Amino acid sequence: MARHEYYDDDGSPLREQCPRCGDTFLGDYGDRLHCGKCSYTEFK
């Protein structure tokens, strides 16, 4: 994906970032948010 799909015009991220890693975005799977790098999972 292109960089403009992850960040707003002012540079703020559009998606939630992993609180454990800090440098990766959380994938949205409908009922949960999941980090593919460290396996952090947040249930909605």
C-alpha positions as CSV (number, residue, x, y, z in Angstrom):
1,M,0.0,0.0,0.0
2,A,1.1,3.5,-0.7
3,R,2.2,5.8,2.2
4,H,-0.8,8.2,1.6
5,E,-3.2,5.3,2.5
6,Y,-1.7,5.1,6.0
7,Y,-1.3,8.8,6.9
8,D,-3.5,11.9,6.8
9,D,-2.4,15.1,5.0
10,D,-1.0,16.5,8.2
11,G,1.1,13.3,8.9
12,S,-1.0,11.8,11.6
13,P,-1.7,8.0,11.2
14,L,-5.2,7.0,10.0
15,R,-5.0,3.6,11.7
16,E,-4.2,2.6,15.2
17,Q,-0.6,1.7,16.0
18,C,0.5,-1.2,18.1
19,P,1.1,-0.1,21.8
20,R,3.7,-2.8,22.3
21,C,5.8,-2.3,19.1
22,G,5.0,1.3,18.4
23,D,6.1,1.1,14.7
24,T,3.5,-1.1,13.2
25,F,-0.2,-0.7,12.5
26,L,-2.9,-2.9,13.9
27,G,-4.9,-4.9,11.3
28,D,-8.7,-4.6,11.6
29,Y,-10.4,-8.0,11.5
30,G,-13.9,-7.0,12.4
31,D,-14.1,-8.2,15.9
32,R,-10.5,-7.5,16.9
33,L,-7.3,-5.5,16.1
34,H,-4.2,-7.5,15.7
35,C,-0.5,-6.8,15.3
36,G,1.2,-9.2,12.9
37,K,4.7,-8.4,14.3
38,C,4.3,-9.2,18.0
39,S,0.8,-10.9,18.0
40,Y,-0.7,-8.2,20.2
41,T,-4.6,-8.5,20.0
42,E,-7.2,-6.1,21.1
43,F,-10.8,-7.2,21.1
44,K,-13.5,-4.7,20.3
